[in-house]
């Protein structure tokens, strides 16, 4: 099962979702997004802990949806 974390789960008014196969990848993807889009230069241990606790199990749909092969 994949892991999901939404930027909005952390209080941002943002529709970004990080969906990866491990919690570590989710945290890295979200941290990269926070730096690039929200201008965060550093991710505090408090923010990292909150993000880690907010990760959910999920089944993620690939960007662009599924290709049914038709």
C-alpha positions in Angstrom: 0.0 0.0 0.0 1.3 3.4 -0.9 1.7 6.4 1.5 0.0 9.8 1.0 0.5 13.2 2.5 -1.3 16.3 1.4 0.2 19.8 1.7 -3.2 20.9 3.1 -2.8 18.3 5.9 0.0 20.6 7.2 -2.1 23.8 7.1 -1.2 25.1 3.7 -3.9 26.2 1.3 -2.4 24.0 -1.4 -3.7 21.0 -3.4 -0.3 19.3 -3.7 -0.2 15.6 -2.8 2.9 13.4 -2.2 2.1 9.8 -2.9 5.0 7.3 -2.8 5.7 3.7 -1.8 7.5 4.6 1.5 7.1 7.2 4.2 10.7 8.4 3.6 10.0 9.1 -0.1 6.8 11.0 0.9 8.6 13.2 3.3 11.4 13.9 0.7 8.8 14.7 -2.0 6.9 17.0 0.3 10.0 18.7 1.6 11.2 19.3 -2.0 7.7 20.8 -2.8 7.8 23.0 0.3 11.2 24.4 -0.6 10.3 25.0 -4.3 6.8 26.3 -4.0 6.4 27.6 -0.5 9.9 29.1 -0.2 10.7 27.1 2.9 14.5 27.1 3.3 14.6 24.7 6.3 12.2 22.1 7.5 12.2 22.0 11.3 12.2 18.8 13.3 8.7 19.8 14.6 7.4 20.2 11.1 9.0 17.0 10.0 7.4 15.2 13.0 4.0 16.6 12.2 4.3 15.6 8.6 5.4 12.1 9.5 2.4 11.7 11.8 0.1 12.9 9.1 1.1 10.3 6.5 -1.8 8.0 5.5 -2.1 4.6 3.8 -3.6 5.1 0.3 -4.0 3.8 -3.2 -2.8 6.5 -5.5 -4.0 7.2 -9.0 -1.1 8.0 -11.4 -1.0 11.6 -12.6 -3.2 11.7 -15.7 -5.3 8.7 -14.5 -5.1 5.1 -15.5 -4.5 4.0 -19.1 -7.0 1.3 -19.8 -5.2 0.3 -22.9 -8.1 1.0 -25.3 
